[in-house]
Amino acid sequence: MKTFRILVITLVVVVSFATTFTPSQQVSAATFTVTTPAQLIAAINNANNETLYPGQDTIYISGTLSFSTSNNTSNGPNALPVITSDVVIGGSGQTTTFITRTGTNKFRFFKVASSGKLTLRRLTLSNGNAGGSFSDISGGAVWNDGTLVIQSADFRDNRADYGGAIWSRGSVSISQAYSSFPPAFENNSNGGAIRIVSGNLNISDTFITSNSSGGISVVSDFTSNPQVTIARSSISQNTSTLGGAIYIPISGRLTVSDTTFDRNLAGSGGAIYLANEGSGIITASITYSNIQRNTSTDSLVGAAIFTKANTSNPAVTLELNNSCILGNSSQPYDIMHDGPAEYLIDATNNWWGAGGPGSGSNDNAAPQILVAPWKTSSPSNGPGLGCRRS
């Protein structure tokens, strides 16, 4: 997988924490360097002060910053002040810079307000655990109501009932990241490492792996149509009750390209579950991707993909083209559709192995899914890439 690095040079004013801040001293964007949890809290409070520090402020942290108590209880306990302005927090690398939770108190690290924008670069958020009342147990590491940008930042071992790493009803952009968290009793069975309620999610060059309640959960609030775009990524070895990699039960738009879905496990839809359970519309497009070795524990609902449309509103469409569908394990069908919307599932021009779908031990699709024509020769996009172009 190709990776990309972007060097951004910004003219800023460096602020020392030994300085007493007054408006006469500083009225511009600032850069803060911190090495302790208390300094990070102070830096965020100052960065949020648009009167004193207008514009985008940058905070550099080093080493491991460990938090044992929360700073506030906005939508549940948070270790750090709510982000209300444009703040960049960066470290020296995902293996050298950590923000982590210690002790028994439960809290996430960040909440981003609707007015806020948080950019996280070259660091790892680990062991977050959302606490609070029933409505506030979402977002193990980050609760986002504004704009969240992840650039080469990792999420590990974070937990929540909904959104083990991130819960969002704003805008999320993730690139060159890694997300995982292990099984834990707090996790909802379809909560997802990333849960989107509204807004949009853009993912590129990212690994989402080994999550115990699914990779990405897109559960609309019934008033919105969340947009999810995924490119050049890998979503693998995630487990869930419904949709091991991606779960969309109400409405949303899913666009996937050059991405691998590998060894995901679910009761229904080992890799992807798209089911219109309300009055919304679900549309999905998957191209130049590898869908391989996924498993459903229910043999009737699709090891790779399961789609469902209710009788009163059969608004589920899927275009799956120019992709490799190999080694998924469910019988009789690896791609299954349940509902009245015949031939709204277009799975043409894919590679199923020699002989096409259902030949020998090849994967197969339910009769109402359009599969012909299919590719008759193995893709030659490069060693190990299968149908992916990059």
C-alpha positions in Angstrom: 0.0 0.0 0.0 1.3 3.4 -0.9 1.6 6.0 1.8 1.9 9.7 1.4 3.4 12.4 3.6 2.5 16.1 3.4 4.8 18.7 4.9 2.9 21.8 6.1 4.9 24.9 7.0 3.0 27.5 9.0 4.2 30.8 10.4 3.4 30.8 14.1 4.4 32.4 17.3 6.0 30.0 19.9 4.5 30.5 23.4 6.3 29.4 26.6 4.3 28.2 29.5 6.5 30.3 31.8 4.8 33.4 30.2 1.9 35.1 31.7 -0.7 35.5 28.9 -2.2 38.9 28.3 -3.9 40.3 25.2 -1.2 42.9 24.9 1.4 40.2 24.6 -0.2 37.9 22.1 -3.0 38.4 19.6 -2.3 35.7 16.9 -2.3 32.0 16.3 0.3 30.3 18.6 2.3 27.1 19.0 2.6 25.4 22.4 5.0 22.7 23.4 3.9 20.5 26.3 5.3 17.5 28.2 2.7 17.0 30.9 -1.1 16.5 31.1 -1.5 19.7 33.0 0.3 21.6 30.3 -1.8 20.1 27.6 -5.0 21.1 29.4 -3.7 24.7 29.7 -2.6 24.8 26.1 -6.1 23.7 24.9 -7.7 26.3 27.1 -5.5 29.0 25.6 -6.0 27.7 22.0 -9.8 27.9 22.5 -9.4 31.6 23.4 -10.1 33.2 20.0 -9.7 36.7 21.5 -6.1 36.0 22.5 -5.1 33.4 20.0 -7.3 33.6 16.8 -6.9 31.2 14.0 -5.4 27.7 14.0 -3.2 26.9 17.0 -0.7 24.1 17.2 0.2 22.0 20.2 3.2 19.7 20.1 3.4 17.0 22.7 6.2 14.5 23.5 6.4 11.2 25.3 3.4 9.7 27.1 0.8 11.8 28.7 -1.3 9.7 31.1 -4.6 10.9 32.5 -6.4 9.4 35.5 -9.3 11.8 36.0 -11.7 13.7 33.7 -11.6 17.5 33.1 -15.3 18.0 32.3 -18.5 16.0 31.7 -19.8 17.4 28.4 -21.6 14.4 26.8 -19.9 12.2 29.3 -16.5 12.6 31.0 -13.6 13.9 29.0 -9.9 14.0 30.0 -9.3 17.3 28.1 -11.2 20.6 27.6 -13.8 20.6 24.9 -12.3 21.7 21.6 -14.2 24.9 20.5 -11.8 26.4 18.0 -9.2 25.2 15.4 -6.6 23.1 17.2 -3.8 20.9 15.9 -2.2 18.4 18.3 0.8 16.6 17.1 3.6 14.3 18.3 6.8 12.8 17.0 5.2 9.5 15.9 2.6 6.8 16.7 5.1 4.7 18.5 6.7 7.5 20.6 3.8 9.9 21.5 0.8 8.7 23.5 -2.2 10.1 25.1 -3.5 7.4 27.4 -5.9 6.6 30.3 -4.7 5.1 33.6 -6.6 3.9 36.6 -10.2 2.9 36.9 -12.1 6.1 36.1 -13.8 6.0 32.7 -13.5 8.8 30.3 -12.8 9.6 26.7 -10.0 12.0 25.7 -11.6 14.6 23.5 -15.0 16.1 22.7 -15.1 18.4 19.6 -17.9 21.0 19.8 -19.8 22.0 16.7 -17.6 25.2 16.4 -14.4 23.2 16.8 -11.9 21.5 14.5 -9.4 19.0 16.0 -6.5 17.7 13.9 -4.5 14.8 15.4 -1.1 14.0 13.9 1.7 11.4 14.6 0.4 10.1 17.9 -1.6 7.3 19.5 -4.7 7.5 21.7 -5.0 4.4 23.8 -7.2 2.9 26.5 -10.0 5.5 26.4 -13.2 4.2 27.9 -16.4 6.3 27.6 -18.4 6.6 30.8 -21.4 8.5 31.9 -25.2 8.0 31.6 -26.8 5.9 28.9 -26.8 8.7 26.3 -23.2 9.6 26.9 -21.4 6.2 26.6 -20.3 6.8 23.1 -16.9 7.6 21.6 -14.2 5.7 23.5 -11.5 8.2 22.4 -13.3 11.0 20.6 -16.8 12.4 20.5 -17.1 14.7 17.5 -19.8 17.3 16.8 -17.6 19.5 14.6 -14.6 18.6 12.4 -12.1 15.8 13.2 -9.0 15.2 11.1 -6.8 12.2 11.7 -3.4 12.2 10.0 -1.0 9.3 10.8 -2.6 8.9 14.2 -3.5 5.5 15.8 -6.4 4.4 18.1 -5.7 1.4 20.2 -7.6 -0.4 23.0 -10.4 2.2 23.2 -13.9 1.2 24.4 -17.4 2.5 24.3 -20.9 1.1 23.8 -21.1 3.0 20.5 -18.0 4.0 18.6 -15.2 2.3 20.3 -12.7 4.8 19.0 -14.8 7.6 17.4 -18.4 8.7 17.6 -19.4 11.5 15.2 -22.3 13.6 14.0 -20.0 16.0 12.2 -17.2 15.6 9.6 -14.4 13.1 10.0 -11.3 12.6 7.7 -8.9 9.8 8.4 -5.7 9.1 6.6 -2.7 6.9 7.3 -4.1 5.6 10.6 -4.6 2.4 12.5 -7.5 1.5 14.7 -8.1 -1.5 16.9 -9.6 -2.4 20.2 -10.0 -5.8 21.9 -13.2 -7.5 23.1 -14.8 -5.9 26.2 -18.2 -6.3 27.8 -18.9 -2.6 27.4 -18.9 -2.8 23.6 -22.3 -2.9 21.8 -22.5 -5.8 19.4 -22.8 -3.4 16.4 -21.2 -0.4 17.9 -18.2 -0.2 15.5 -14.8 1.2 16.0 -16.1 4.3 14.2 -19.8 5.2 14.5 -21.3 7.9 12.3 -24.7 9.3 13.1 -24.8 12.1 10.6 -22.3 14.1 8.5 -19.5 12.5 6.6 -16.6 10.1 7.0 -13.6 10.0 4.6 -11.0 7.3 5.0 -7.8 6.7 3.0 -4.7 4.7 3.4 -5.9 3.3 6.7 -6.0 0.0 8.6 -9.1 -0.8 10.6 -8.5 -4.2 12.2 -9.3 -6.6 15.1 -12.3 -4.6 16.4 -14.7 -6.6 18.6 -17.9 -4.9 17.5 -17.3 -4.2 13.9 -15.2 -1.7 11.9 -17.5 1.1 10.8 -21.1 1.6 11.9 -23.3 4.1 10.1 -26.5 4.5 12.0 -28.5 7.5 10.8 -30.5 9.6 13.3 -33.4 9.2 10.7 -33.1 12.9 9.7 -29.8 12.6 7.8 -28.1 10.6 5.1 -24.5 10.0 6.2 -21.8 9.9 3.5 -18.9 7.4 3.8 -16.0 7.3 1.3 -13.2 4.7 1.7 -10.1 4.4 -0.6 -6.9 2.4 -0.5 -7.5 0.9 2.9 -7.8 -2.4 4.6 -10.7 -3.5 6.9 -9.8 -6.9 8.3 -10.4 -9.4 11.1 -13.3 -7.4 12.7 -16.2 -9.2 14.4 -19.8 -8.2 14.9 -23.3 -9.5 15.1 -24.2 -7.7 11.8 -21.6 -6.5 9.3 -18.1 -7.3 10.5 -16.5 -4.5 8.5 -19.4 -2.1 7.7 -22.9 -1.9 9.1 -25.5 0.4 7.6 -29.1 -0.3 8.9 -31.1 2.8 8.1 -29.8 5.2 5.4 -26.5 6.4 4.0 -24.2 6.6 0.9 -21.2 4.3 0.8 -18.4 4.6 -1.8 -15.5 2.2 -1.7 -12.5 1.8 -4.0 -9.2 0.0 -3.9 -9.9 -1.5 -0.5 -9.5 -5.0 1.0 -12.1 -6.7 3.2 -10.4 -9.7 4.7 -11.3 -12.3 7.4 -14.2 -10.3 8.9 -16.8 -12.2 10.9 -20.4 -11.6 11.6 -23.7 -13.3 12.2 -25.1 -11.7 9.0 -22.9 -10.1 6.3 -19.4 -11.2 7.2 -17.9 -8.1 5.6 -20.8 -5.7 4.8 -24.4 -5.5 6.0 -26.8 -3.0 4.2 -30.4 -3.3 5.4 -33.1 -0.7 5.0 -34.9 -1.0 8.3 -36.7 2.3 8.1 -37.8 4.8 5.5 -34.4 6.0 4.3 -32.3 5.1 1.3 -29.1 3.1 1.2 -26.8 3.4 -1.9 -23.4 1.7 -2.2 -20.7 1.5 -4.8 -17.7 -0.8 -4.4 -15.0 -0.9 -7.1 -11.5 -2.4 -7.6 -11.6 -4.1 -4.2 -10.8 -7.4 -2.7 -13.5 -9.2 -0.7 -12.0 -12.3 0.6 -12.1 -14.9 3.4 -15.0 -13.3 5.2 -17.4 -15.5 7.2 -21.0 -15.3 8.5 -22.1 -17.7 11.2 -25.6 -17.9 9.8 -25.3 -19.9 6.6 -28.2 -18.1 4.9 -27.2 -14.5 5.1 -24.0 -14.0 3.1 -20.4 -14.5 4.2 -19.3 -11.5 2.2 -22.3 -9.1 1.8 -25.9 -9.1 3.0 -28.4 -6.6 1.7 -32.0 -6.3 2.8 -34.9 -4.1 1.8 -38.3 -3.9 3.6 -41.5 -4.5 1.5 -42.8 -0.9 1.9 -39.5 0.8 1.0 -37.1 -1.4 -1.1 -34.6 1.4 -1.4 -31.3 -0.5 -1.2 -28.9 -0.5 -4.1 -25.4 -1.9 -4.5 -23.0 -1.7 -7.4 -20.1 -4.1 -6.9 -17.8 -4.1 -9.9 -14.3 -4.8 -11.0 -13.5 -6.6 -7.7 -12.3 -9.9 -6.5 -14.7 -12.1 -4.5 -12.8 -15.1 -3.3 -12.6 -17.5 -0.4 -15.6 -16.3 1.6 -17.3 -19.1 3.5 -21.0 -19.3 3.7 -23.5 -21.6 1.9 -25.4 -21.4 -0.3 -24.5 -17.8 -1.1 -21.7 -15.5 -0.3 -23.6 -12.4 -1.5 -27.3 -12.5 -0.4 -30.2 -10.2 -0.8 -33.4 -10.4 1.2 -36.4 -8.4 -0.1 -38.5 -7.4 -3.1 -35.9 -5.2 -4.9 -34.7 -7.7 -7.5 -31.7 -6.7 -9.6 -30.9 -3.6 -7.6 -27.8 -5.5 -6.7 -25.3 -5.3 -9.6 -22.3 -7.6 -9.1 -21.2 -7.7 -12.7 -17.6 -7.7 -14.1 -16.0 -9.3 -11.0 -13.5 -12.1 -10.6 -14.9 -15.1 -8.8 -12.2 -17.5 -9.9 -11.9 -19.7 -13.0 -15.3 -20.7 -14.3 -17.2 -17.8 -12.7 -19.5 -17.6 -9.7 -20.7 -20.9 -8.3 -18.3 -23.0 -10.4 -16.6 -25.7 -8.3 -15.6 -24.2 -5.0 -16.0 -20.6 -6.1 -18.1 -18.1 -4.2 -21.6 -17.5 -5.4 -24.5 -15.0 -5.3 -28.2 -15.3 -4.7 -30.3 -15.7 -7.9 -31.8 -12.2 -7.8 -28.3 -10.6 -7.8 -27.0 -9.7 -11.3 -23.6 -11.3 -11.8 -23.2 -11.7 -15.6 -20.9 -10.9 -17.3 -18.0 -11.7 -15.0 -14.3 -11.6 -15.5 -12.9 -14.7 -17.2 -9.2 -14.2 -16.3 -7.4 -13.4 -13.1 -6.6 -9.7 -12.6 -3.0 -8.7 -13.1 -2.8 -5.5 -11.2 0.4 -6.4 -9.5 1.8 -9.0 -7.0 -0.6 -9.5 -4.1 -3.0 -6.7 -5.1 -5.7 -8.8 -6.7 -8.3 -6.4 -8.0 -6.9 -3.4 -6.2 -5.1 -0.8 -8.4 -3.1 0.6 -5.5 
